[in-house]
Amino acid sequence: MNVREGNEQRAETCRVLRQLCRGTGRPKPRDDRPRLSMGIPSLDRLLPHQGLVRGSLVEWLVPVDGSGAGILALQAVRAALDPEHVWAVVDPTGEFHAPAVQGWGISLESLLLVRTSSMADSLWTVEQCLRCPGIGITWFHAEHLSDRVVQRWNLAAEVGGGVGVLFRPARAAHRASWADVRWQVHPRLALTTGGHRVRVELLVCRDAFAGGCVELDVNDATGDVCLVSAVAGATTTVPATGA
């Protein structure tokens, strides 16, 4: 893609975002913001507000592709979407298969799929989506991110009032987090029913020190998630760096 095409793509993205936005204004105080379920009660119970606070950035640390993190995160997407908000997926690799989500009760009319041509365009687009009040969920996969970028995204989510869903490799666990919530997914075993068992650990949560983990069975075909066991307080959860 040449420079002209890249500029035209960015201009089109700006046009769509302007249609969705009706002024950013100032973010609401955190305690006054609506709560959003993770779509999985056992994960909600690990969070101090029994769910996510709108205007939050959520990290999922995953060891390998297909670990189940995407299916777990989609539960919150289904819970968050309403007629006033859309789900923005920033997809620089072209690997996101939009029709697959229809079978899980998510309308493609609620999906804004943005194909970007460079990492710089991807980072810019994610920030603009997070700042947009008309976008309820912003979804992005990243291999490498600077702390400064994640900090900007955290602030952008506060302004926009939506939820940023960020997938990163498990090796990012050693880095300080600017996310409001950070989950880590640990594969446990494959299931004969066509899914797998995972342990989901709460590593970071703003304003909270008591964490925990749960074991879940995830069905890859249907997206169903079943609780196997919960161990509250099994981990020491630390606040996000930006708290």
Secondary structure, DSSP 8 states (H G I E B T S, - for coil): --HHHHHHHHHHHHHHHHHH-S-------GGGS-EE--S-HHHHTTSTTSSEESSEEEEEEESSTTSSHHHHHHHHHHHH--TT-EEEEE-SSS---GGGGGGGT--GGGEEEE--SSHHHHHHHHHHHHH-TTEEEEEEE-S---HHHHHHHHHHHHHH-SEEEEEEEGGGGGS---SSEEEEEEEEEE-TTSEEEEEEEEEEETT--EEEEEEEEEETTT--EEEEEEEEEEEE-B--TT-
